[in-house]
Amino acid sequence: MSPAQGFLFFLLLLGLLAAALRFFSQRAPAVPYQVVLAAAGVLLGLVPGLPLPRIGPELLLLAFVPGLVFEASLSLDLHELRKQALAVGLLATAGVFIGVVLLAAAAHYLFGLGWPAAAVLAGIVATTDPVAVISVLRRLKVPAGLTAILEGESLFNDGTGVAVFAAVLASIAGGAFSLGDAGGRFLLITLGGAAVGLIVGSAAVVLLRRSEEAELEILLTLLTAYGSYLLADLLHFSGVVAVVIAGLEVARYGHRSGRMKGTQLLGFWRLLAFVLNAILFVLVGSRLPTTRLVGMLPLAAGLYLAMLLVRAVPVYGLLAAVDPRAAHIKWSWRVLTFWGGIRGALSVALALVVAATPGIDPRVSTVAYGMVVLSLLIQGGLMGPLAHLLGLSAAGQARRHKRQVGGHDQRAAGTPDSSPH
């Protein structure tokens, strides 16, 4: 078998595996598809002699992230997002900073990592995974406001989280890490990426207005997603921020003009996201350094627990500031928002960047892999049951409504007749 034939065989095998796992996930709806894919990828990587292709961070970031982030942008409920804009904005900005600072401090003081390594590790896992979160929410049909908070935070903190990571890494590469230097770099990277996304997205809208063919619309949006990322990356800005802003510009035009409802464009992007998602999670899982990770599992588990506890601070603190009396953002919503901070493939891509960067503690990338796997398996695996328990899924809401109606009927039936005899 030639190398080209071997690569095609691997892609076919990957497609068959993804389809089989999808069938399994449909029959076990409590387990998110991404969790099944990640677990299968880890098992695939343990098969001896399997000719798995080498994947680097540039391939992961350039080939997969723009498509997945752009599709997530198109799928946002912009009306609900505007209602929850303050909560989403705080979680995706101040929440990321708080999480990075607290986790870096925990990694340094509790687990003995040096400050540069601790800051890099916190930057790697700063991003929550919109792919895993959104797919779970779509299936569970949780309330629209909660969906907007979780989707919006996951999408926007991809941009801010990656920008924080890039700023920390650039500050370390500059010779001496400092919070002030990293903060300045973060502002430059983020604002530059937003400007690129706004320019590319606005240009795409101008062209989409003149388009009357579905095939041309699909091509234009593909160019928008990958072109905005590449342009920002070449200018040393945040490609993820650029894709998010460009995607929102296209989504805003599409919703306002009504061209996003039931179109081939949305169907194409959902199919592309499904394919990219399946390939990405299996490839990422197959490249995990499982043997090294086993030896560092206690450290990874301890840091994962610290990451989980740290997330409670911005979620409960910032949402309490937005809605002190829980009138609009209910306590059950806050619990699921806390639990829904799932880390995924983007964090693994950043860990691969660190693994290829000299001068960084080699434990950082391996421990980050472990934290991501634990997040997917524990938080992703239990998110469905937790949503049911809190009464936030469609089934849970129906069950709660049935109990309320039943209780009302019983009280009505048990009311004594007070009329005179």
Rosetta blueprint (number, residue, H / E / L):
1 M L
2 S L
3 P H
4 A H
5 Q H
6 G H
7 F H
8 L H
9 F H
10 F H
11 L H
12 L H
13 L H
14 L H
15 G H
16 L H
17 L H
18 A H
19 A H
20 A H
21 L H
22 R H
23 F H
24 F H
25 S H
26 Q H
27 R H
28 A L
29 P L
30 A L
31 V L
32 P L
33 Y H
34 Q H
35 V H
36 V H
37 L H
38 A H
39 A H
40 A H
41 G H
42 V H
43 L H
44 L H
45 G H
46 L L
47 V L
48 P L
49 G L
50 L L
51 P L
52 L L
53 P L
54 R L
55 I L
56 G L
57 P H
58 E H
59 L H
60 L H
61 L H
62 L H
63 A H
64 F H
65 V H
66 P H
67 G H
68 L H
69 V H
70 F H
71 E H
72 A H
73 S H
74 L H
75 S H
76 L L
77 D L
78 L H
79 H H
80 E H
81 L H
82 R H
83 K H
84 Q L
85 A H
86 L H
87 A H
88 V H
89 G H
90 L H
91 L H
92 A H
93 T L
94 A H
95 G H
96 V H
97 F H
98 I H
99 G H
100 V H
101 V H
102 L H
103 L H
104 A H
105 A H
106 A H
107 A H
108 H H
109 Y H
110 L L
111 F L
112 G L
113 L L
114 G L
115 W H
116 P H
117 A H
118 A H
119 A H
120 V H
121 L H
122 A H
123 G H
124 I H
125 V L
126 A L
127 T L
128 T L
129 D L
130 P H
131 V H
132 A H
133 V H
134 I H
135 S H
136 V H
137 L H
138 R H
139 R H
140 L H
141 K L
142 V L
143 P L
144 A H
145 G H
146 L H
147 T H
148 A H
149 I H
150 L H
151 E H
152 G H
153 E H
154 S H
155 L H
156 F H
157 N H
158 D H
159 G H
160 T H
161 G H
162 V H
163 A H
164 V H
165 F H
166 A H
167 A H
168 V H
169 L H
170 A H
171 S H
172 I H
173 A H
174 G L
175 G L
176 A L
177 F L
178 S L
179 L H
180 G H
181 D H
182 A H
183 G H
184 G H
185 R H
186 F H
187 L H
188 L H
189 I H
190 T H
191 L H
192 G H
193 G H
194 A H
195 A H
196 V H
197 G H
198 L H
199 I H
200 V H
201 G H
202 S H
203 A H
204 A H
205 V H
206 V H
207 L H
208 L H
209 R H
210 R L
211 S L
212 E L
213 E L
214 A H
215 E H
216 L H
217 E H
218 I H
219 L H
220 L H
221 T H
222 L H
223 L H
224 T H
225 A H
226 Y H
227 G H
228 S H
229 Y H
230 L H
231 L H
232 A H
233 D H
234 L H
235 L L
236 H L
237 F L
238 S L
239 G H
240 V H
241 V H
242 A H
243 V H
244 V H
245 I H
246 A H
247 G H
248 L H
249 E H
250 V H
251 A H
252 R H
253 Y H
254 G H
255 H H
256 R H
257 S H
258 G L
259 R L
260 M L
261 K L
262 G L
263 T L
264 Q H
265 L H
266 L H
267 G H
268 F H
269 W H
270 R H
271 L H
272 L H
273 A H
274 F H
275 V H
276 L H
277 N H
278 A H
279 I H
280 L H
281 F H
282 V H
283 L H
284 V H
285 G H
286 S H
287 R L
288 L L
289 P L
290 T H
291 T H
292 R H
293 L H
294 V H
295 G H
296 M L
297 L H
298 P H
299 L H
300 A H
301 A H
302 G H
303 L H
304 Y H
305 L H
306 A H
307 M H
308 L H
309 L H
310 V H
311 R H
312 A H
313 V H
314 P H
315 V H
316 Y H
317 G H
318 L H
319 L H
320 A H
321 A H
322 V H
323 D L
324 P L
325 R L
326 A L
327 A L
328 H L
329 I L
330 K L
331 W H
332 S H
333 W H
334 R H
335 V H
336 L H
337 T H
338 F H
339 W H
340 G L
341 G L
342 I L
343 R L
344 G L
345 A H
346 L H
347 S H
348 V H
349 A H
350 L H
351 A H
352 L H
353 V H
354 V H
355 A H
356 A L
357 T L
358 P L
359 G L
360 I L
361 D L
362 P L
363 R H
364 V H
365 S H
366 T H
367 V H
368 A H
369 Y H
370 G H
371 M H
372 V H
373 V H
374 L H
375 S H
376 L H
377 L H
378 I H
379 Q H
380 G H
381 G H
382 L H
383 M H
384 G H
385 P H
386 L H
387 A H
388 H H
389 L H
390 L L
391 G L
392 L L
393 S L
394 A H
395 A H
396 G H
397 Q H
398 A H
399 R H
400 R H
401 H H
402 K H
403 R H
404 Q H
405 V H
406 G H
407 G H
408 H H
409 D H
410 Q H
411 R H
412 A H
413 A H
414 G H
415 T L
416 P L
417 D L
418 S L
419 S L
420 P L
421 H L
